[in-house]
Amino acid sequence: MARKSKAVVLRETGQSVVVEEVMIQSPRRGEIMIKMAACGVCHSDLSVVNGTIGLPAPIVLGHEGAGVVVEVGEDVADFAVGDHVVSSFSYSCGKCRFCLIGRAVLCVDRDKASFTLADGSTPAADAAGKALNVMCGCGVMSEYATVSVNSAVKIDPTIPLDRAALVGCGVTTGVGAALNTAKVTPGSTAVVFGAGGVGLNVIQGCAVAGAMRIIAVDMSESKLELARQFGATDVILTKAGEDHTKAIKKLTDGGADYAFECIGYGAVGELAYKCLGRGGVAVMVGVAAPSDTLSIRTMTLPFEEKTLMGSYFGSCVPRVDFPRILGLYKGHKLKLDELISRRYSIDEAPKAFADLAAGGNGRGVIIF
């Protein structure tokens, strides 16, 4: 049976989001329906709105959510009604060679669930019965969402769902970039370009890993203040186009061991690579526009053994990393409460997106 559901919908790329009543179909074989409790308003959602991430409208937004299972489809063994779950925007089949070697974010079927479920269908339709796409096979910026069992992870029910939702993207992307992708080592030095929702989590990931010095670089004084709360030992207030390589190399005794680009600009990636010391690792975390590029001095790769690499969704395995990260939170080793700058009702979704675009929030969260 289909359920009525208020949802945040992008009707046309480049236009404001709207809140409207949609219909969400009951789960089929291998699917579950979630009554959503909370959904983070992520920069990736904004990138769909402005066209940086080219998903076709009309589309139900949302990929960073948490809620409670209210229906299960046929042949669903791992979930039951009442389970608390977090959505996983990176669909994985569980069978391809990447899934089998523990690199689920590189699943060969991942892109099949970019704006529909993996089989090409969509569980959402508008009031007129017209099909609506669903972001990343999730579409969880909605009171109800039907997703594949491969796009959800069961979690500890004692964890508040508005906090747990953040693990569905921003927290895992940032913490995972430090712990899984870069494998930050104790006593090392790191620099993080961009102290937004993902950058703050890279910072606390580096802190959890035992980095000795963590330098945050941002254009916002308020975000740099947040960066200190999340573990930054030093902060640099910058302006567009400024190069602080000399200052960073002085702070890190010749260059950082790790540098993270968390904004989505090739020019910033160049700065991240440039501020590395010998043997350093630069990680591109931010999602840039398709036409964006960067340039590095090729000779530095062999002569200084530097590494330039990418990190998608923190190189995570959701069913392993979501519980692990939430365990760090329960153990008071990771901050989630402090990430939430403001909570919004679903009717306030356009305001939440405007605040995100203005750069004012660590993370805004829609509460259902």
N, C-alpha and C positions, 0 to 999 in steps of 0.2 A: 504493500500500500504506500502510495506517495504521501509525503508530508509537506505541508506548507512551511516555508522557512524564510525569514528575513535574511537578505544576503547583500553583500557589497559587490556591485557589478560595474565593470568598465564597459560602457556601450560603444565607445569610439576612442581609439588611441589618441592621446594628446588632450582629451577632455577630462573633466572632473568625474570622479566616481559617483555613483548613485546608489541609494539603498532602496531595494524593491522586494516585493514578495515573489518568491520562486517556488517551484515544486521539486522536491528531491525524491528520487525513486528509492524504493526499498532495495536492500542488497540482494544480489544474485549469488551464484556459486562463487565462493572464494572472496566474498566482499563482506564488509560490516558497515552499519550505519552508526554514526557518532552524534550524540547531542553535545554540541560544542559548548565549552565553558569560557574559553578565552582564545584569542588569536592575536599574535604580535603583528604590528604594522611595520613591516620590514622594508628596507631600501629596495629589495628585489621586487616587492609589490609596486613601489613607485617606478621602478625601471620598466615594468610592464605598462604602467599608465603612460609614461612619457615616450615609450617606444624603444628604449635602449635594449630591453629584452623583447624581441618581436613575437609575442604570442597574439593570436588572432582574437579580436573582439567580435561579438559580446562574450565576456568571460567573467565567471565568478572568481574573485581574487582570494588570496589567502593560502599560505602554505606552512605557517608556523603556529599550529594550534594544538589544543589539548581539550579533552572532554571525556564523556562516559559512553560506552557502547550501549545502544538501546535495541539493536536488531543484529542478528547474524544470518548470513546466507547459508546455502547448502555447503557441506563438506568443509566447514570452518571448525577446526579443532583447537586452535591456539587462543581463541578469544571467546568470551561469554558475555552475556548481558550483565552490565554492572562493572565490567573492567574499566579501569582508567587507562587512557592511551594518549600518546603524543603522535601527531602526524609526521610522516617522513616524506619530504618533497622529492627525494631522489629515489625513484622506483628502482627496485632490483629484482631480477627474476629468481635469484638463488641457485641458478643452474649453470650459467655460463662460466668461462674460465676465470673471469675477473671476480665474480662472486665467490667461486670456489677457492681462490687464493686470498680471500679476505680484502679485496678491493672493490667492495660493492658499489661505490660511487662511480665506478667506471663500467658498470654493467652495460652489455651491448644492447639491452632493451630499454635503457634509461630514457632515451628520447621519445620512445613510443608513448610515454605518459607526460609529455610536455604540457598539453592542454586538453587531453581527454584521459580516460582510463587506458590501460595498455592495449586493450583490444579495439581501441578507436571509438568506443561508445562514450556517452556522457550521461551521468545520472541527474543532471539539472536541466530544467526548462523554465521559461518565463510564464507569466500569467496567461499569455496567448498560446502556450503550448510549443513555442519555438525553442529548440535546443540551445543551451548555453554551454560554452566551453568551461572547463574547470582548471585553474592554474595548477600546473605540476601534478595533475591527476589527483589533486586534493580539493581545492575550492573550499577551504575551511573558514573563510571569513563569512560564515553563514551559521544560522542557528542549528542546522543539521547538515551533515555531510556524509555521503556514501563513498567509501574508498576501498581499494584492494587491501587484502590482509598484508600484502607486501609494502604497503604505504603507511603502516601504523606499527607502533611499538607499545606493548603493555608496560606500565610503570607502577611504582609503589603508590598505593592509594592514599598514603598519609601526606604526600607532597601536594601543596596547594596548586591547583591547576593553572592559575595565572602565571605562576613561576615556572611550572613544568613546561608550559607552551613555548617558552623562550629557547628551550633545548632543541625544538624542532628546526631551528635554522641558526640564528645569530650566535648563540652560545657555543653550539657544536662547531660551527664554521670557524670561530675564533680560537676557542680552546684547542680544537683539533688541529688547527694549523700549527700551533706551537708544539703540542704533544705528539701528534701523529705524523704530520708532514715534515716539519723541520727537525723534530726530535731534540728540542732544546735541552741542553745539558746543565747540570748544577754548576754554579760559579761562572757562567758565561755572561756575555753582554748582548743586549738586544735593543733594536730601535723599531718603533712602531709608527708608521705614517698613517694618521687618521685615527681619532679617538671617538668614533661613533660607536654604534651598537656592536659591530664586529671587532673593531679595534680595541675596545675596552676588554673584550673577551680574549683577544690575543695577549693583551697585557697580563690579565690574570692567569692565562695559561702559562705564560713565561714565568710568572711568580710561583705557580704551583710546581713547575719543573725545577725551580731553584736558581733561576737566573740571578746573578749578583747585581747587575745594573740594567734597568729597563728605562729607555728614553722614549717619551711620547712626543710626537710632533703634530700640531694641529693649528688651525687658524682661529679657533674659538677658545677664549680664556675659560669659559664655563666647562667645556669638554676637557680641557687640561686639568682643571680642578677635579673632575670626575676621575681622570686618569690616575691621579695621585691616590685617590681612594681605592682604586683597583690594583695598585701595586707599582705604578711608575715611580722610579727613584728620581728622575729628572724630567723636566718638560721644556719644550721649545715652542714658543709662539711664533708662527710663521705667517707669511703672506704669499699669495699666488706668485710662483716663479722664483721664490727665494731658495738659495742653496746653502744649507747649513752643514755641508759635509765636513768642513774644517773643524767646526765646533763639536760635531759628533765624534770625529776621529780623536780629538783631544780628550773628550770625556771617556772614550773607550780604549785609550792607550794604543792608538794606531788604526782603529777600525773595529766595527762591531762584528761579533760572531754570527749574529742573525739580524736580518732586517725584513720587515713585513710591510707590504703595500696594501692598505685596507680601504682604498678610496675608489679605485677603478680608472686610473689614468696612467698611460704609458710613461709620461714625463716623471711622474712620482716614482714609478718602478725604476726608472733610470737612477734617481736619487738614492733609492734603497740599495741598489747594486753598488753604486759609487761609494757609499759610506761603509762598505764592508772592509774588514781586514783580510789578510791572507787566509785562505781556507774557509771564508765566510759563506753563508747561505742566505740568498734573498728569495723571499716567497711572495708571489703575486696572489693575493687573496681577493681583492676587489674585482668586480665584474666591469670591464671596460666596454665601450661601444665597439661594434664590429670593425669599424675602420681605424680604431686606435692602434698605434704601434709604439715600440720603444727601440732604442739603439744603445748598444754597449760596445766597449772596446774589446774586440775578439781576443786579442793577445792576453788579456787578463785571465781568461778562462784557463789556459794551460799553465801560464807562468805563475799565477797566484792561486790556482786551484779553487777558484770561486765557483759557486753554483747558483744558477737562476732556475727556479722551479715554480710550478703552480700548485695551488691547493683548492680543491673543489669540495665544499661541505666538510672541511676539516679532515679530508681523507678518512672519513669515519665508516664504521660498520654500525648502522643505527641500533640494531638489537644488542650490540655490545656496548657502544659508547653512550647511548642515552642513559641507561641505568648507571653506568660508571660515573658520568658527569653529575647525575642527580645524587649519587652516593657522596661525591665530594661536597655537594651543597648541604646534604644532611649532616655531614661531618664538619660543617663550618669552615671548609677549606676553599669554597667557591661562593662568590656573591651572585645571587639572583634577585633578591628583593630590591637591592639598590639600583639595579638596571632599569627598573620601571619608573619612568619620569611622570607618566600620567596614564590614568585609566579612562577609557571612553565607552559610552554606550554605542550600540551599533548605529543608532541614528546620528551619532556624532562622527561617523567615519570620514566624511569629507573634511572635517576639521582636523582629524588625526593625520590625514594625508598632507594637508596644508602645513601642519606643524612639522611633519617629517621633512618636507621640502625646504622649510625655513631653517632646518638644522637645529631645532630647539630641544629635541628629546634624546635621551640615551636609548630608551625604547618606549613607544606608546603601545598600549595593549587594549584591545576591544574586549569588553566583558559582556557576555550574553546573559 
